Amino acid sequence: MMKSSTSYEPLAAEKCAVVHNLRMKRVGVIGAGAAGLCAARHLAARPDYFTFKVFEQTGDIGGTWCYQDNVGTNEFGLPVHSSMYKNMRTNLPKEIMGFLDFPFPENEGASFIHHSKVLEYLQKYAKHFDLIKYIQFYSHVFEMKPVTVDRNRLHWEVKVKNLLSRESTQHIFDAIMVCNGRYACPSFPDIKGLESFPGWVLHSHDYRSNIPFKGKRVVVLGAGPSGVDISVELAEVAEQVILSHNLNKKLLEKCSHNVSEEVGISEVIQSTVKFLNGHVFETDVLVLCTGYNYDISFLHPDCKLFVQDQRMQPLYKHLIHIEFPTLAIFGVLKTVLPFPIYHQQVLFFLRVLDGSIVLPSENEMREDEKADFNHRIQMGMPFRYAHKMSKDLQWNYDDVLSKIGRFSPIPKVVRDLYNHIHNVRQENPIDYKDHCYRIVNSSTFLKLED
């Protein structure tokens, strides 16, 4: 039985007129990870304008930063959300990871910290801003769609199942902030013959520690931060590790003797992996560090949000639904400084809702989206990089948001340290986490002596 105290009608086929911003009040937030907590923090700061609820399907805050030993499905039959592995450390220094109004503690020596320290930080953030009271835990959002209430106003109907009581309820909101993360739905590549492989195939989403890999011959596909980290960790116990990727350089030359690199995989023939250069390797395990898909499975088709080859559209500024601008999707951008970017995006969207920002027309927003995508194609990026940010693209994006929204951009020192780390990681992907940094002021950082 679905409980509801609000009557509604399905959204008419024709486009709904945008509701005047000044009438917006009730906001639904989906997810209590980093983005959801940031949304709650800024919504709570405006009690004169916003009322809101946060729906979190687990029993704790933190999203992907909540490490779990188990993989597959949880006790409620839902996919395990977290992609943390036991010994994972951040690939960015804590000095620039924090939300812009709540830095990480400075009294901890290491810059690249264990994932548990990030969770502790998010817990402190939630406590400092008194956010827990707004969160409904064990609340699984299973459907969301636009509706008209009182025949003339666009609202959002959100259907929620309490995983403990099994009771379903429905809620009506003026605006929605989707903050369900993007590291929970693994992307599996289409590899010829993979179904014939008799060994163990797992995605990095399900990697927890190197213990099960002792004495194994392992191929790791994908050389992003997870692929490199996991390869180095596996080398401690495996007989042989091959990191397969199509980058034009060697990444693990300083690693141990049992690690080598190959180009991408062309096919799998039983227990043999064949690479694009014709080399073959007998292996026991394939670890796929091949990224993640966006999870919008709970969105009703009436939401008119589509994903094709990692491109989500129609989105203005990689954030706001162009046809329904009271819906914002966070975590769409890739290769960014996440917590500060969430902070900026939240400020931007709330200024849209309170009327401080007047959005361009629908046609103008679509043209803006098209121009952004075409610029990436002209830069030589593949289609699937529609939301991927290089260093300059990220800062240009922040400059645009902060200028339109009339709030401060991400500080120069944060940008400079991020760029520095990017360059150091390119040159030394194994040892770069051993360095420590300190921010001196808004424009200066120091690399501390080892």
C-alpha positions in Angstrom: 0.0 0.0 0.0 1.4 3.4 -1.0 0.8 6.2 1.4 0.3 9.7 0.2 -1.3 12.9 1.4 -1.1 14.8 -1.9 -3.2 14.4 -4.9 -1.6 14.6 -8.3 -2.0 13.9 -12.0 0.4 12.5 -14.6 2.4 15.1 -16.4 0.8 16.2 -19.6 2.5 15.3 -22.8 3.2 18.9 -23.7 6.1 20.7 -22.1 5.3 22.2 -18.8 6.0 25.8 -18.2 8.8 26.5 -15.8 7.5 27.3 -12.4 8.5 30.7 -11.2 11.6 30.3 -9.0 10.2 32.3 -6.1 7.5 29.7 -5.5 10.0 26.9 -4.9 10.2 25.5 -1.4 10.2 21.7 -1.0 13.3 19.9 -2.1 14.0 16.2 -2.2 17.6 15.0 -2.0 18.4 11.5 -3.1 21.5 10.1 -1.4 23.5 11.1 1.7 27.0 10.8 0.3 29.3 13.8 -0.2 27.1 15.6 -2.7 23.9 14.9 -0.7 25.4 16.1 2.5 26.6 19.3 0.7 23.1 19.8 -0.6 21.7 19.4 2.9 24.2 21.7 4.4 23.2 24.6 2.1 19.5 23.9 2.1 19.5 23.9 5.9 21.2 27.3 5.8 18.0 28.7 4.2 15.1 27.6 6.4 13.3 30.8 5.4 13.1 29.4 1.9 13.7 25.7 1.7 12.2 22.7 3.4 13.8 19.4 2.4 14.2 15.7 3.0 17.2 13.5 2.2 16.6 9.8 1.3 19.5 7.4 2.0 19.1 3.7 1.2 21.8 2.6 3.7 22.0 3.1 7.4 24.8 5.6 7.4 26.1 8.7 5.6 29.1 8.7 3.3 28.0 6.9 0.2 30.9 5.2 -1.5 33.2 6.1 1.4 31.4 3.6 3.6 33.7 0.6 3.2 32.0 -2.8 3.2 33.8 -6.2 3.2 30.9 -7.8 1.3 30.3 -7.5 -2.4 27.4 -8.3 -4.7 24.1 -7.6 -3.0 23.4 -6.5 0.6 20.9 -7.8 3.1 18.0 -6.1 1.3 18.9 -7.6 -2.1 20.2 -4.3 -3.4 23.6 -3.9 -5.0 26.4 -3.1 -2.6 27.0 0.6 -3.1 30.6 1.2 -2.1 33.6 0.6 -4.3 36.2 1.1 -1.6 38.9 -1.5 -1.2 40.4 -2.2 2.2 43.8 -0.4 1.8 42.7 2.4 -0.5 44.2 5.9 0.0 43.0 9.0 -1.8 44.6 10.0 -5.1 44.2 13.7 -4.1 45.7 15.4 -1.1 43.4 16.2 1.8 44.6 19.8 1.6 42.3 20.3 -1.4 39.7 17.6 -1.0 37.5 19.3 1.5 34.3 21.4 0.9 35.3 25.0 0.5 33.7 26.1 3.8 34.9 23.1 5.9 38.6 22.0 5.3 40.1 18.8 6.4 41.9 18.9 9.8 45.5 20.2 9.4 47.0 18.2 12.3 47.3 15.0 10.4 50.6 14.4 8.7 49.8 12.5 5.6 48.3 14.3 2.6 47.0 11.2 0.8 44.9 9.6 3.5 43.1 6.3 4.0 39.5 6.2 2.9 38.3 5.8 6.5 39.6 9.3 7.2 37.4 10.7 4.5 34.4 9.1 6.0 35.4 10.6 9.4 35.6 14.0 7.7 32.1 13.6 6.2 30.7 12.5 9.6 32.3 15.6 11.2 30.8 17.8 8.4 27.3 16.3 9.1 27.7 16.8 12.8 29.0 20.4 12.5 26.1 21.5 10.3 23.5 19.3 12.2 22.4 17.4 9.1 21.5 13.9 10.4 18.0 15.1 11.5 17.1 15.7 7.8 18.1 12.3 6.6 15.7 9.3 6.3 17.9 6.2 6.4 17.1 2.8 4.8 14.9 4.8 2.3 15.2 3.3 -1.2 14.0 5.6 -3.9 12.5 3.3 -6.6 10.7 5.7 -8.8 10.7 9.4 -9.6 8.7 11.3 -12.2 7.4 14.8 -13.0 3.7 15.4 -12.3 1.3 18.3 -12.2 -0.3 19.2 -9.0 -3.5 21.3 -8.9 -3.5 21.0 -12.8 -0.9 23.7 -13.4 2.3 23.4 -11.5 5.2 21.0 -12.2 6.2 18.9 -9.2 8.2 15.7 -8.6 6.7 12.6 -7.3 9.2 10.4 -5.4 8.3 6.8 -4.4 10.3 5.5 -1.5 10.5 2.1 0.1 11.5 1.8 3.8 13.9 -1.2 3.7 13.2 -2.1 7.3 9.4 -1.8 7.5 8.9 -2.7 3.8 6.4 0.1 3.7 6.2 2.4 0.6 5.4 6.0 0.6 5.2 8.8 -2.0 6.3 12.4 -1.6 5.8 15.5 -3.7 8.6 18.0 -4.1 9.1 21.3 -6.0 12.7 20.4 -6.9 15.0 17.3 -6.8 18.7 17.0 -6.3 19.9 13.6 -7.4 23.1 12.7 -5.4 23.2 9.0 -5.7 26.9 8.9 -6.7 28.6 7.4 -9.8 30.8 4.7 -8.4 28.2 2.1 -7.7 27.2 0.8 -11.2 30.2 -0.9 -12.8 30.7 -0.7 -16.5 31.8 -4.0 -18.2 33.6 -3.9 -21.5 32.5 -6.0 -24.5 35.4 -8.3 -24.9 35.3 -11.0 -27.6 35.3 -14.5 -26.0 35.1 -13.3 -22.4 32.2 -15.7 -21.7 34.6 -18.6 -22.4 37.1 -17.6 -19.7 37.1 -20.4 -17.1 38.8 -18.3 -14.4 37.7 -15.5 -12.2 36.4 -12.2 -13.7 35.7 -9.3 -11.4 35.2 -5.6 -11.7 37.3 -3.3 -9.5 33.9 -2.4 -7.8 34.2 -5.8 -6.1 37.9 -5.7 -5.3 38.5 -5.6 -1.5 42.0 -6.9 -0.9 44.9 -8.8 -2.5 44.6 -11.9 -0.3 42.6 -14.1 -2.7 45.1 -13.4 -5.5 48.1 -15.1 -3.9 50.1 -17.1 -6.5 47.7 -16.1 -9.3 48.4 -14.9 -12.8 46.4 -11.7 -13.1 45.5 -9.3 -16.0 44.3 -5.9 -14.9 42.4 -4.0 -17.7 42.4 -0.2 -17.3 45.1 2.2 -16.1 43.1 4.8 -14.3 44.0 5.5 -10.6 42.2 2.2 -9.5 43.9 0.1 -12.2 47.4 1.3 -11.2 46.8 1.1 -7.4 45.3 -2.4 -7.6 48.1 -3.6 -9.9 50.7 -2.5 -7.4 48.8 -4.1 -4.5 48.4 -7.4 -6.4 52.1 -7.5 -7.2 52.8 -8.1 -3.5 51.1 -11.5 -3.7 50.5 -12.6 -7.3 52.8 -14.7 -9.4 52.4 -12.3 -12.3 50.5 -9.1 -13.0 49.9 -7.5 -16.4 48.4 -4.1 -16.6 46.6 -3.7 -19.9 45.9 -0.3 -21.3 46.2 1.9 -24.4 48.2 4.8 -23.0 51.3 5.8 -24.9 53.7 5.3 -22.0 54.7 2.8 -19.3 53.3 3.4 -15.9 54.7 0.7 -13.7 58.4 0.7 -14.6 59.4 1.3 -11.0 57.2 -1.5 -9.7 58.3 -5.0 -8.8 59.8 -7.6 -11.2 56.5 -9.5 -11.6 54.6 -6.6 -13.1 54.5 -5.8 -16.9 52.4 -3.8 -19.2 50.5 -4.6 -22.4 48.2 -2.8 -24.8 44.5 -3.4 -24.7 42.8 -6.8 -24.9 41.6 -7.9 -28.3 39.9 -11.2 -27.2 39.9 -14.0 -24.7 40.3 -17.6 -25.8 39.5 -19.9 -22.9 42.2 -19.1 -20.3 44.4 -17.1 -22.8 44.2 -13.4 -23.1 45.2 -12.0 -26.5 46.3 -8.4 -26.6 46.0 -6.0 -29.6 49.7 -6.4 -30.4 49.3 -10.2 -30.8 50.9 -11.1 -27.5 49.1 -13.8 -25.5 49.1 -14.6 -21.8 47.7 -17.5 -19.8 45.9 -16.1 -16.8 43.8 -17.1 -13.8 42.1 -13.8 -13.1 40.8 -10.8 -15.0 40.3 -7.6 -13.0 38.3 -5.0 -15.0 39.1 -1.4 -13.9 36.8 -0.1 -16.6 34.8 2.6 -14.9 31.2 3.1 -14.0 27.8 3.8 -15.6 25.4 6.4 -14.4 22.5 4.9 -12.4 19.3 6.6 -13.4 17.3 3.4 -13.2 14.8 4.9 -10.8 13.8 7.7 -13.1 10.5 7.2 -14.9 10.6 7.6 -18.7 8.6 10.9 -18.3 11.8 12.4 -16.8 13.2 12.4 -20.4 16.8 11.9 -19.3 18.9 9.8 -21.5 22.4 8.2 -21.4 24.2 7.2 -24.6 27.9 6.0 -24.5 28.5 7.8 -21.1 26.8 11.1 -22.3 23.8 12.2 -20.2 21.4 14.6 -21.7 19.8 17.1 -21.8 21.8 18.8 -19.1 22.7 22.5 -18.8 26.2 22.9 -17.4 26.4 19.1 -16.8 23.9 19.6 -13.9 20.4 21.0 -14.6 17.8 19.2 -16.7 17.2 21.5 -19.6 13.5 20.7 -20.1 12.8 20.3 -16.3 15.2 22.8 -14.7 14.0 22.0 -11.2 15.9 18.7 -11.5 19.6 18.6 -10.9 21.9 15.6 -11.3 25.1 15.7 -9.3 28.2 13.5 -9.9 27.9 13.6 -13.7 31.3 15.2 -14.2 34.4 12.9 -14.4 38.0 13.6 -13.4 37.2 16.5 -11.1 38.0 17.7 -7.6 34.7 16.3 -6.3 33.9 17.9 -3.0 34.7 21.5 -4.0 32.9 21.1 -7.3 29.8 19.7 -5.5 29.9 22.8 -3.3 29.9 25.1 -6.3 27.2 23.2 -8.1 24.9 23.2 -5.0 25.3 26.9 -4.7 24.5 27.4 -8.4 21.4 25.2 -8.4 20.0 26.8 -5.2 20.4 30.2 -6.7 18.4 28.9 -9.7 15.7 27.8 -7.3 15.5 31.0 -5.3 15.4 33.2 -8.4 18.9 34.7 -8.0 19.9 33.1 -11.3 17.5 33.3 -14.3 18.3 30.5 -16.7 18.5 31.1 -20.4 15.7 29.8 -22.6 15.4 26.1 -23.3 16.8 26.6 -26.8 19.7 28.6 -25.5 20.6 25.9 -22.9 20.5 23.2 -25.6 22.8 25.3 -27.8 25.1 25.7 -24.8 25.1 21.9 -24.2 25.8 21.3 -27.9 28.7 23.8 -28.0 30.3 22.3 -24.9 30.1 18.8 -26.4 31.4 20.0 -29.8 34.3 21.7 -28.1 35.4 18.4 -26.6 35.1 16.6 -29.9 37.3 19.3 -31.5 39.8 18.8 -28.7 40.1 15.1 -29.8 38.1 13.7 -27.0 36.0 10.6 -27.8 32.2 10.7 -27.5 32.2 9.0 -24.1 34.2 11.9 -22.7 31.2 14.2 -22.9 31.5 14.9 -19.1 35.2 14.4 -18.6 37.1 17.4 -17.3 40.7 18.2 -18.1 42.5 20.6 -15.7 41.6 23.7 -17.7 38.0 22.5 -18.5 37.3 22.0 -14.8 38.5 25.5 -13.9 36.8 27.1 -16.8 33.6 25.4 -15.7 34.0 26.7 -12.2 34.7 30.2 -13.5 31.4 30.1 -15.4 29.3 28.8 -12.5 30.8 31.3 -10.0 30.5 34.2 -12.4 26.8 33.5 -13.2 26.0 32.7 -9.6 28.0 35.6 -8.2 29.9 33.5 -5.6 33.6 32.9 -5.2 35.5 30.5 -7.5 37.6 27.7 -6.2 40.7 29.4 -4.8 43.8 29.6 -6.9 46.0 27.6 -4.5 43.5 24.7 -4.7 43.6 24.8 -8.5 47.4 25.0 -8.5 47.9 22.1 -6.1 45.4 20.0 -8.1 47.3 20.7 -11.3 50.6 20.0 -9.6 49.4 16.6 -8.4 48.1 15.8 -11.8 51.5 16.4 -13.3 53.4 14.5 -10.6 51.0 11.5 -10.9 51.6 11.4 -14.6 55.4 11.2 -14.0 55.4 8.9 -11.0 52.1 7.0 -10.6 53.5 4.7 -7.9 55.2 6.9 -5.3 53.3 10.2 -5.7 51.2 9.5 -2.6 54.3 9.5 -0.4 54.5 13.3 -0.7 53.0 15.7 1.8 51.8 19.2 1.2 50.6 22.3 3.1 48.6 25.2 2.0 50.2 28.5 3.2 47.6 31.0 1.9 45.1 31.5 -0.9 47.8 31.5 -3.5 50.7 29.4 -2.1 51.3 25.8 -1.2 54.4 24.0 0.0 55.7 20.5 -0.7 57.0 19.3 2.7 60.4 17.6 2.9 60.2 13.8 3.2 
